[in-house]
Amino acid sequence: MTISQQITFLDTRDLRRTADFYERVLGLRLARDQDTCRIYHVTGTAYVGFCERADTPVPPQGVVLTLVTDEVDRWCARLRNEGVEFVKEPAENPPYRIYNAFVRDPNGYVLEIQRFWEPLV
């Protein structure tokens, strides 16, 4: 048995604003539009989906969506130019052997932009 793809679904109260952030600001490709849910291709066979729900808790808690890239500083500059709220500026994080920053999406979800010091196995 194998697993062929991974999708993380998150709730949103404002799918239009969420779509603008993930499509225009982050540049993710829309993989599937299901009217009240939109699924975005992140990398390889990994996806993130957002479904509009009026009862979505505000602010969301306990979720960190991590995007791994060797270009943390370039991504942070792009996000800063778009007026994205930074929770933590880019910095080395020795206990985890990473370089990372944290921002918030329009829903209040925390996005981590991260580079590992060594490749994952």
WOBEL-V985128 format. One record per pair of residues at least 12 apart in sequence whose C-alpha atoms are under 6 Angstrom apart, sorted by the first residue. I is the first residue (numbers start at 0). J is the second residue. Records with the same first field share a line. If there is no record, write none. Layout:
# WOBEL-V985128
I=J / J
This chain:
# WOBEL-V985128
4=44
5=45
6=45 / 46 / 47
7=47
8=47 / 48 / 49
9=49
10=49 / 50 / 51 / 55
11=50 / 51 / 52
12=51 / 52 / 53
14=51
28=40
35=50 / 51
36=49 / 50
37=49
58=107
63=109 / 110
64=110
65=110 / 111
66=112
67=113 / 114
68=114
69=114
84=102 / 103
85=101 / 102
86=101 / 102
87=100 / 101
88=100
96=116
97=114 / 115 / 116
98=113 / 114
99=112 / 113
100=112
